[in-house]
């Protein structure tokens, strides 16, 4: 019984170390998405933090601010979606079949 408990604790510690590594990789990951044919670009981290917005000056039309706002929203939402997908894949690689039941285990936004 003692051996099984020790083995389980080692597996848990290994999973915790792998989770910490995945969290750092996600924090360092940069996901870029664009809208309007590349007129607006959004960059987020693997932890769903917006870190950059680029807007082509040619699409800045004071007469049509709504279109620019829509492109920004579209680019940010797509980048966030891709970031979330990346995080889920990385988490599943560590936790295997447990991934769905751990509620993100320390990853914000899950």
C-alpha positions as YAML, in Angstrom:
chain: A
units: angstrom
residues:
- id: 1
  name: UNK
  ca: [0.00, 0.00, 0.00]
- id: 2
  name: UNK
  ca: [2.85, 2.38, 0.87]
- id: 3
  name: UNK
  ca: [4.46, 1.79, -2.51]
- id: 4
  name: UNK
  ca: [1.28, 2.62, -4.37]
- id: 5
  name: UNK
  ca: [0.85, 5.85, -2.41]
- id: 6
  name: UNK
  ca: [4.45, 6.89, -3.07]
- id: 7
  name: UNK
  ca: [4.08, 6.11, -6.77]
- id: 8
  name: UNK
  ca: [0.85, 8.13, -6.95]
- id: 9
  name: UNK
  ca: [2.53, 11.09, -5.21]
- id: 10
  name: UNK
  ca: [5.42, 10.97, -7.68]
- id: 11
  name: UNK
  ca: [2.95, 10.98, -10.59]
- id: 12
  name: UNK
  ca: [1.11, 13.95, -9.10]
- id: 13
  name: UNK
  ca: [4.37, 15.84, -8.58]
- id: 14
  name: UNK
  ca: [5.41, 15.07, -12.15]
- id: 15
  name: UNK
  ca: [2.06, 16.33, -13.45]
- id: 16
  name: UNK
  ca: [2.39, 19.51, -11.38]
- id: 17
  name: UNK
  ca: [5.85, 20.17, -12.81]
- id: 18
  name: UNK
  ca: [4.57, 19.57, -16.34]
- id: 19
  name: UNK
  ca: [1.61, 21.89, -15.70]
- id: 20
  name: UNK
  ca: [3.96, 24.65, -14.52]
- id: 21
  name: UNK
  ca: [6.00, 24.19, -17.69]
- id: 22
  name: UNK
  ca: [2.86, 24.36, -19.87]
- id: 23
  name: UNK
  ca: [1.69, 27.50, -18.07]
- id: 24
  name: UNK
  ca: [5.03, 29.19, -18.80]
- id: 25
  name: UNK
  ca: [4.93, 28.07, -22.43]
- id: 26
  name: UNK
  ca: [1.41, 29.48, -22.76]
- id: 27
  name: UNK
  ca: [2.47, 32.77, -21.18]
- id: 28
  name: UNK
  ca: [5.31, 32.98, -23.73]
- id: 29
  name: UNK
  ca: [3.23, 31.87, -26.75]
- id: 30
  name: UNK
  ca: [2.06, 34.56, -29.15]
- id: 31
  name: UNK
  ca: [-1.00, 33.96, -31.33]
- id: 32
  name: UNK
  ca: [-1.75, 36.43, -34.12]
- id: 33
  name: UNK
  ca: [-4.99, 36.84, -35.98]
- id: 34
  name: UNK
  ca: [-6.15, 39.41, -38.49]
- id: 35
  name: UNK
  ca: [-9.32, 40.81, -39.99]
- id: 36
  name: UNK
  ca: [-10.13, 42.95, -42.99]
- id: 37
  name: UNK
  ca: [-7.56, 41.23, -45.17]
- id: 38
  name: UNK
  ca: [-4.80, 41.96, -42.66]
- id: 39
  name: UNK
  ca: [-5.84, 45.56, -42.04]
- id: 40
  name: UNK
  ca: [-6.20, 44.84, -38.33]
- id: 41
  name: UNK
  ca: [-3.98, 42.39, -36.47]
- id: 42
  name: UNK
  ca: [-4.34, 41.23, -32.87]
- id: 43
  name: UNK
  ca: [-1.74, 39.33, -30.87]
- id: 44
  name: UNK
  ca: [-2.59, 37.45, -27.68]
- id: 45
  name: UNK
  ca: [-0.67, 35.12, -25.41]
- id: 46
  name: UNK
  ca: [-1.57, 31.50, -24.78]
- id: 47
  name: UNK
  ca: [-3.08, 32.72, -21.52]
- id: 48
  name: UNK
  ca: [-5.61, 34.91, -23.34]
- id: 49
  name: UNK
  ca: [-3.93, 38.25, -22.72]
- id: 50
  name: UNK
  ca: [-4.09, 40.82, -25.51]
- id: 51
  name: UNK
  ca: [-0.57, 42.15, -26.00]
- id: 52
  name: UNK
  ca: [-0.67, 43.97, -29.33]
- id: 53
  name: UNK
  ca: [-3.01, 45.57, -31.86]
- id: 54
  name: UNK
  ca: [-1.79, 46.74, -35.26]
- id: 55
  name: UNK
  ca: [-3.98, 48.86, -37.53]
- id: 56
  name: UNK
  ca: [-3.09, 49.68, -41.12]
- id: 57
  name: UNK
  ca: [-3.41, 53.48, -41.35]
- id: 58
  name: UNK
  ca: [-5.10, 53.06, -44.73]
- id: 59
  name: UNK
  ca: [-8.22, 51.64, -43.04]
- id: 60
  name: UNK
  ca: [-8.63, 54.51, -40.59]
- id: 61
  name: UNK
  ca: [-11.63, 56.33, -42.01]
- id: 62
  name: UNK
  ca: [-13.18, 58.93, -39.69]
- id: 63
  name: UNK
  ca: [-16.40, 58.51, -41.66]
- id: 64
  name: UNK
  ca: [-16.60, 54.78, -40.92]
- id: 65
  name: UNK
  ca: [-15.26, 54.12, -37.42]
- id: 66
  name: UNK
  ca: [-17.76, 51.27, -36.96]
- id: 67
  name: UNK
  ca: [-16.07, 49.16, -39.64]
- id: 68
  name: UNK
  ca: [-12.70, 49.59, -37.93]
- id: 69
  name: UNK
  ca: [-14.23, 48.70, -34.56]
- id: 70
  name: UNK
  ca: [-15.79, 45.56, -36.07]
- id: 71
  name: UNK
  ca: [-12.46, 44.49, -37.56]
- id: 72
  name: UNK
  ca: [-10.72, 44.97, -34.21]
- id: 73
  name: UNK
  ca: [-13.34, 42.89, -32.41]
- id: 74
  name: UNK
  ca: [-13.13, 40.16, -35.07]
- id: 75
  name: UNK
  ca: [-9.33, 39.99, -34.95]
- id: 76
  name: UNK
  ca: [-9.20, 39.93, -31.14]
- id: 77
  name: UNK
  ca: [-11.93, 37.31, -30.82]
- id: 78
  name: UNK
  ca: [-10.28, 35.01, -33.35]
- id: 79
  name: UNK
  ca: [-6.88, 35.36, -31.66]
- id: 80
  name: UNK
  ca: [-8.48, 34.57, -28.29]
- id: 81
  name: UNK
  ca: [-10.27, 31.55, -29.76]
- id: 82
  name: UNK
  ca: [-6.99, 30.22, -31.17]
- id: 83
  name: UNK
  ca: [-5.25, 30.90, -27.86]
- id: 84
  name: UNK
  ca: [-7.91, 29.00, -25.94]
- id: 85
  name: UNK
  ca: [-7.62, 26.08, -28.36]
- id: 86
  name: UNK
  ca: [-3.83, 26.02, -27.95]
- id: 87
  name: UNK
  ca: [-4.14, 26.04, -24.15]
- id: 88
  name: UNK
  ca: [-6.65, 23.19, -24.21]
- id: 89
  name: UNK
  ca: [-4.35, 21.09, -26.42]
- id: 90
  name: UNK
  ca: [-1.32, 21.74, -24.21]
- id: 91
  name: UNK
  ca: [-3.31, 20.99, -21.06]
- id: 92
  name: UNK
  ca: [-4.69, 17.76, -22.53]
- id: 93
  name: UNK
  ca: [-1.14, 16.67, -23.38]
- id: 94
  name: UNK
  ca: [-0.27, 16.84, -19.68]
- id: 95
  name: UNK
  ca: [-3.45, 15.60, -18.05]
- id: 96
  name: UNK
  ca: [-4.69, 13.19, -20.70]
- id: 97
  name: UNK
  ca: [-8.26, 12.06, -20.09]
- id: 98
  name: UNK
  ca: [-8.47, 14.19, -16.94]
- id: 99
  name: UNK
  ca: [-8.21, 17.48, -18.88]
- id: 100
  name: UNK
  ca: [-11.93, 18.08, -19.12]
- id: 101
  name: UNK
  ca: [-12.50, 17.43, -15.46]
- id: 102
  name: UNK
  ca: [-9.80, 19.67, -14.02]
- id: 103
  name: UNK
  ca: [-11.41, 22.97, -14.93]
- id: 104
  name: UNK
  ca: [-8.20, 24.41, -16.32]
- id: 105
  name: UNK
  ca: [-6.18, 23.78, -13.15]
- id: 106
  name: UNK
  ca: [-4.74, 27.23, -12.69]
- id: 107
  name: UNK
  ca: [-5.14, 28.48, -16.24]
- id: 108
  name: UNK
  ca: [-7.20, 31.68, -16.21]
- id: 109
  name: UNK
  ca: [-10.12, 31.84, -18.53]
- id: 110
  name: UNK
  ca: [-10.99, 28.14, -18.47]
...
